[in-house]
Amino acid sequence: MENNTISKHPTFYAVGLSYKKADAEMRGKFSLDSLAKDNLLIQAKNDGLDAMIVTSTCNRTEIYGYAQHPFQLIKLLCENSQGTIEDFQKVAYVYKNNEAINHMFRVGTGLDSQILGDFEIISQLKNAFIESKNHTLVNNFLERLINAVIQSSKRIKNETEISSGATSVSFAAVQYIMNNVPDISSKNILLFGTGKIGRNTCENLVKHTKNDHITLINRTKDKAEKIAGKFNLIVKDYADLQLEIQKADVLVVATGAQNPTIDKAILNLKKPLLILDLSVPKNVDDNVKELSDVTLVHMDHLSQMTDETLENRKKHIPAAEAIIEEIKEEFFNWTKARKFAPTIHALKEKLNTIKESELNFQRKKFDNFDEEQAEIISTRIIQKITTHFANHLKDNNTMVDESIEWIEKIFQIETAKNE
């Protein structure tokens, strides 16, 4: 992609960090809750940035947007999270223009997910776009790009089997429980936290374990009751957490707290307990491992499960990549066409001006001048000339900026630039 800004800033960037280089603790430092994301977008607007989206999930925190320099985006991320510039430099990445676009396609289609084929990220990208739109921080380029990524995600989901089997960390958690807890249908399962991962885990637990001993606890009880009602489960007060943990065989923690909510001080166990911490930042203190009856499994461990399902999914990567390339090519053609469209329009106007001048001259010169025929012929010639120029500019080998400059210089035209 050349300098196709459609923005007052010259370059499109993707900056962020993910599970690939940043462990759960580091990802936790850079995680952004709703308020932090909102503040970041407000700050970006005040800083004069005009197009960006921000995502923060268990596995990654990223900013996609136009800037003069990537540090403008990195600074926004660090100032609205607990992460530092030094931390960022150790584990993060910066992609520019084409690479940034390629990265968003891979993230949005589940090819870059911690569990290959996890499609939960696409809804998070959609929501991030809506949040940016509410802050008037989107432009036509960003909207078109998001829509292209969404289209790729839908087609890959419908046309390949890359999402067959386990599709998320929540399913991997349930798979782990089923593989490691004998007679799971008769065990007491306690789910603490009913956010998105908590809800998905709950649904998978009900669906796959056939267990009717599942208890939900959430700081906001009515949220837990809504989910419990859907699956006919038990809800307990947050104040009962310590007592319910004593009864549990399996504890799944999926809260959005910024600090650990479970530590060894509140565990007064009477039997062995398996704890799965699906939270980022970690919500279970590592000191629970000091208790002999506790087995602690964190999300990072779950993501490393390379079972037969995951191996089968890898076979579908080429088909998924082919779909991405097809839609990406359409997107790049649109960006190029959008860039040179004003020049082609101005060229056509210039040629029409020349045409009108010449027709006026010929009218005066010939009494029997066939104006209708001359109009048809000259209009067709203008159309063929502008089509030739457009095809030249569409060619992948064309230096678009240089060609536009020459066309404008030769025909002495000025074009309105896209903002």
N, C-alpha and C positions, 0 to 999 in steps of 0.2 A: 504494500500500500504506500503510495507516495503521500505527499502532504495534503491528503484529502481531509481537510479539517472539519468543514461544516461546523466550525466552532471558532471562537476567537483565539483559542490556544492551539498550538501546532501539532501536538502528538497525542495519540490514544495509548493509554497505559493500563496494564493490570499489575497491581502490586498486592502482595499478601504473603501468607504462609499457610502450610497445610501439614497434614499428618506425615507427609513424606520426609520432612526434615525436622519438624517441630513435634516434640512429645506432648502428651496431654497437659503437663504442667505449663509448658511454654505457650501452647495454644490457649490455655486458660488466661494467661496474662494479656493476650491480645483479643480475647473474646469481647464482643460488644452486645450489651442488652439493648432493648428497644429505646430506652432513654439515651444511651450513649450514641446509638446510630442516629437518632433524631438530632442530637447536639452536633454530631459530626457534619451532618448535612447542612445544618444552619451555619456552622462555621465555614464550610466550603463556599456557601452562597456569599457570605460576608467577605471571603477571601477573593471573590471575583471569579471562581470556577463556575462553569455553566452546564456541565453534563457529566454525571457520574452515578454509579449505583454501588451500594455497600452490602456485602453479605457476611454474616457471621454464624457459623454452624459448629457442631461438635468437632468437625474435621478440618475446618478452614475458616480464615477470616480474610476477605479480599475487598479491594476497591478497584472498580473499573471506571476509567474516566479520562477526560482530556485535561492536559496540564502543560505548562511551559517546561516543567522539569518534574521527574517522578518524586523528588523530595517533597513537593507540595502535598502529594497524597500520603507519603510515608509520615510526614509531620502530623497530618490530620489523624491518622491511625494511632500514633503514639500518644498524642495529646488527649485522646478520648478513650484510652485503655490503660492498663497497668504495664504495658510493654514499653521498652526503651529503644532508642535508636541502635544501641549496641546489640540488644537482643535481636532486633530485626535483621541486622547485618549478618548475624550468625546463621539464621534459619530461613530467611525469607527469599522471595524472588521478585524480579521486576521484568515484565514483558512489555514490548513496545510494538505498536501498530499491528502488522500481520501476526506476529507471535502472540500478542494480547488477544486478538480475535480468535486465533486457533485455540488458545487456552480456554476461552469462554465456551467454545463449542465442545471441547473435551470434558470440561467440568459439567456443563449443563446436560450432557447426554450420558453421564455416568461412567465415561471411560477413565476419568481421573479420580473416581470415588475410592474411598478406602475399601469398600466391598464393590468389586466391579459390577456395573449395571444397576447401581443404587439410583433410583430416579427421584428420591425425595428432594434432591438439590434443585430440580427444575422449578418446583413450586416456591422454593426459597428465593430463587432468582426473580421469578414473577413478582413476588411480594416486595422484593428490594426495588424493582423497577417502579411499582406503584408508589412506594414511599418516596422515591426520588421525584416522581411526577407530582406528588402533592407539594413538594418543595420547589417546583418548576426547575428541576435540575436534569431535564432530559432534552434531547433534540431528535431530529428525524433519524440521524445515523444510529443513535443508541436504541431507539424504538425498533428500527428495522433489524438491527443486530439481534436484539432479544427475541423478536418474532421468528427470526431465522433459526435461532438456537432451539426455541420451543418446537418449531416445525420438525427439526432434526430429531429431537427427543421423542416426539410422537411417532415419527416414522420408524425409528430404531426399535421402539417398544412394540410396535405393531408388526414390523416386517422381519425382526430377528428374534432369537431366543436368548438374547444377552441378559434379560431380566428374569429368566426362569429360575426357580428355586429361591434361595435366600436373596432378598432384595434390600436388606437394611441391617444396621447394627442391632435393631430391636429383634429381628428374626434370628440373627446369629446368636443373640443372648438366649433366646428360647431354645434354639438348637443345642447350645452348650448345656443348658439345664437338663434337657431331655437325654442327652448323652452321658451326663455325669451324676444324675440323681435317680436312683432306682425307685420304681413304683411312684412316679411323680404325681399321678392322679390322686394319691391319698395324702400328699404332703401339704403343709401349710405354707402358702406363698404370700408374702407381704410386698406390695408395690408402694414405694414412697416417692411421690412426685407424679403429677398427671399432665405434664406438658406434652409436646408432640411425640417425643421418644417414649414417654411413659404410656401414652394412649396406644401407640403402635405395639408396644411390648405387651400391654394388657390384652389387646385384640389377638395377638399371636399366641399368648398364653392360653386364652380361652379356646381358641381354635384348635391348637395342636396338643395340649396336655390333657384335655377333658377333665380339668380340675375345677371343683366347685368350692375350694377352700381359699380362694384368692381374696385378700383384703386390701383395700386402697386407703392410703392416708395422703392428704395434701394440706399444705398450710391453709389454703382457701378451701373449706370443706365442700361448698356447693359445686365447685369444679369436679371434685372427685365423685360427688353424688350423680352428676350428669352422666359421667362415664359408667359408673356402677349400675345406674338404671338401665343403660343400654345392654349390659351383659348380665344383669341380675347378680351383682357381686355385693360384698360387704364393705361398708365405709365406716371408718373409725375417726375420732377426733385426733388432731395433731398432738394433743396432750397425752394421748394413749400410746404414742410411738414406742416408748421404752418397754411398756408391757407387751405390746404386740410383737416386738422383736424377739422377746423371750419365747413366744409361742411359735415363731416362724422356723421353718426348715430352710427356706430360701428367702433372701431379702434382695429386692431389685431397687436400686436407688437411681432415680432419674429426675432430680430437681434442678432448678436453674440458679441455685444459690452460688454466690461468688466464693464462699469459704466452706470447708467441710461441715456437714451437718451430722455425720455419724463418726464417732470415735470410740476408743475402747472404754472410756469412762461411762458411757451409757449402756454398754453391753454387759448385762448380768445374766450370762447364758446358762441354761440348764441342759442344753443339747447342742450338737454340732450345727453350725450355720454357714451356708454358702451365701456370700454377698457378691452381687454383680453391680459395679458402679458404672452406669452409662452416662455420667454427667461430665461436662466440661465447663468450668474447671472441675477437678476431682472433688466429689462431695463426701468421700469416705477417707478418713485419715489413715495413712499407712500404719499407724500404731495398732490398728485392730489385728494386724498379722502377728502381734506379740502374744495373742490369745491362741492357745493350742486348738480350740474347737472351731476357729474361724478359717474359712478359705475365701480369699478375696480375689476377684477377677475383674480387671478393668477393661474398658472398651478397646484399648489398644491391643490387648491380647485376643479379644474376639475377632478383631479385624484380620488377624494373622491366620485365621482358620482357612487352610487351603484344602477344602474337601473336593469331592468329585464334582459337585455342582459348580464350583468356581472354575475348575479345569474345563468343564464343558462350556462355560460361558466364554472362555478365552477363544474358543473356536469361532465365535461369532464376531470377534473384533474387526476382521477385515470387511465384513458386510456392513457393520456400523460405520466404519471409517469411509466406505464408499458413499454411503448416504450423506455423511457430513460433507465430503468433498463436492458432491453434486449441489447441495444447498449453499455451501460456502461460495462456489463459483457464481451462482445466481446473485449472491449478496455482493461479491466483489464487482460483478458486472453492473449492478445497481449503483455502487459507490462511484465507479468510473463514469457511468452515464450521467449521474447527478452532478459530477464535477464538470464535465464538458458540455452539459445541456445548455447552460446560458450562452456559451460561446457559439454553439451550433445555431441557437435561436437568433443571436445577434448577427451571425453570418447570413442567415436566411433573410433577415430584415435588410441588411446591407445590399444583398443581391436583388431583393424586391425593389429597393430604391433605385438601383442601377437600371432595373427592368423598366420601371415607370418612366424614368427619364428618357430611355431609349424609345419606348413606345410613343411618348409625346413627340419626340423628334420625327419618328416615322409617320405619324398621323399628319403632321404638317407637310411632309415631303411628298407623300403619295395620296392622290385623291381617292383612289380605289383601295386604300389600305384595309386589309381584312383584320380588324381589331380582335375579333373573337378567336380566330385561328392563331394569331400572334400570341394572344394571352395563354392559350392552351400549351403551345410549344414552349414558350419561355418559362412557364410555371413548371413544366415537366423537366426542363433542363436544370432549373434551380433545385428541384427535388433530387435529381440524380447527383448534382454537385455536392449538396449537403450530405447526402447519403454516403458518398465516397469519403468525405471528411469524417463523418461519424464512424464509419467502419475502420478507418485508420486509427482513430482515437480509442476504439474498443480493442484493438489488437494488443495482445499481452506484451508484445515486444516494443510497443510505442512508449516513448517518454512523454507522458501526457502533459506535464507542466510545460516542457519545452515546446511541444507542438501547439498548445494553446497560445503560448506567447507569440509564436511565429504567425499563427492565423490572425491573431488580433493586430499584429504589427503590419502584415501584408495588406489586410483589408481595412486597416485603420478603424477598428471597432473597439468599443469598451463594453465590458459585461458586468452585470451586477453579481457580486460574489455571494455565495450561500453562507448564511450565518447559522 
